[in-house]
Amino acid sequence: MRILGIDYGDARIGLALSDESETLASPLGTYQSKSMRKDIDYIANLAKEKAVGLIVVGLPISMDGRMGERVEKTKAFGEVLSRVSGIEVCYKDERLTTVSAERALIECSMRREKRKEVIDTVSAQIILQSYLDAKKRLG
């Protein structure tokens, strides 16, 4: 089954997709947010088109472990997405994924302007890959 990874943000939503063996996450692109309804419809249709069986949404827990307003907004998004798409949504702690994505892009000598365009999809890829790796470890 394929798994869709999401880095949910107010302005942009990063997307990543696993291979069918659930081993490797690949960047799928960044969607410019329009409204929650349009965003959910777009992602639900994309998930159906890509034959996705599970959606993993990054959960923006603060560094001290607190779950603030952003976590609640992300969970609300995930719940509506699950209802509309009919696909199970689970959550993965996304602490430091943007930092990791930024470092990886800097190491590739990517210019700042270009990094802004791809940071969200790379973050989604890291969220999804960490989910896949954890799933493999747990067997």
N, C-alpha and C positions, 0 to 999 in steps of 0.2 A: 504494500500500500504506500501511497505517497503522503507525505506530511507537509503541511504549509506552515511556515514560520512567519510571525508578524511582530514587527517593532512598531507599536501603535503610538502615534503622536498627533498633536493638534493640527499641524500644518502638513506633515508628510507621514506616510505609512510605508515602512520598509517591508519587503516581501522576499521570502526565500522558499525553496522547494526541495524536498528530499528526493533521492532516487527511489525506485520501487523496493530496493532491498533495505531501505531505511538506514543506509550507511553514510551517505554523503549529502550535505546540504549545499545547495548552489543558490547564488543570488538570483532573484527573479525580477527585481526592479523596485522603483519607488513610485508610489501612487500619491498624487497631490490631493490632499483632503478637500472635499467640497462641503459635505454635511454628513452627519452620522448616517442618515438613511441612504444617501448615495454611496457612501463609503462601504457600508454593509452590503448593499446590492452588488456593487462591483466585486467585492471580495468573495461573496457567496457564489456569484457566477463564475469567477475565476477558479474557485475551488472545485466546482462541478466540472468545468472544462478540463481541468488537470487531473480529474479523478482522485481527489484528495479524500482520505479517510479519517484524518485527524488534523486539527488546527492547534498549533502551539503559539500562545501569545506571551510576549515578554512582560513580566510584571515589575513595574518600577518601584521596588522596595527601597527605602532610603538606606544609606550606609549603616545606620545604627539599628536597622531592622524594623523601623516604624513603617506602617502602611497608612499613607496619607490620602489626600483627596485624589491624587493622580492614580493611585491603585484602585480606588473605588470607580473612577471613570473608566479605567481599562477593563475592570471586571464587568461593568455594565455593557461596554462595547462587546466583550466576549460572549456574554449571555444572549444578547440580541443576535449576534452573528450566528451563534449555535442554533437558535430558534429559527431564524430565516433560512439558513443553509441546510439544516437537518444534520449537521456534522458536529461531533463532539469537539469541544474546545477545552484545552487544559492550559495551565499557566506555568511559566518557568521564570525563576528569579533572573532578572536581567542586570543586576548590579555589575558595573564596570564594562558592560558590553560596548558601549559607545567609546569608552577610553581604549579598549582593545582594538576596536575597528579603526579608530583614529591613528593609533600607533602602527597598525598594519599598513594603512594607506600612506603614512609618512615614510615608512620603510621602503615602500615601492616608489618613493620620490614623486608622489602625486601632488600636484599644485593645490593650494587651499580651495580655490574656486571649484575645482573638479571634485575634491573630497566632499564638499557640501552636497554635491549632486548624488553621491553614492553612499554616504555614511549610513543612511537608514537601511538600505538593503544589505550592506555588509553587517550591520548590527543584527538584522533579522537572521542572516546566515549564521552568525555566531550563536545567537539564542537557539536556533534550531539544531546546530551541530552539537551544542552542549547537551541538549535534550537527547539527541540520538546517542551520543557517547555514554550518557548516564544510563539510558535504557539498555545498552549493550552490556555495561558493567553489571547491572542488576540481573541480567540474564532473562 
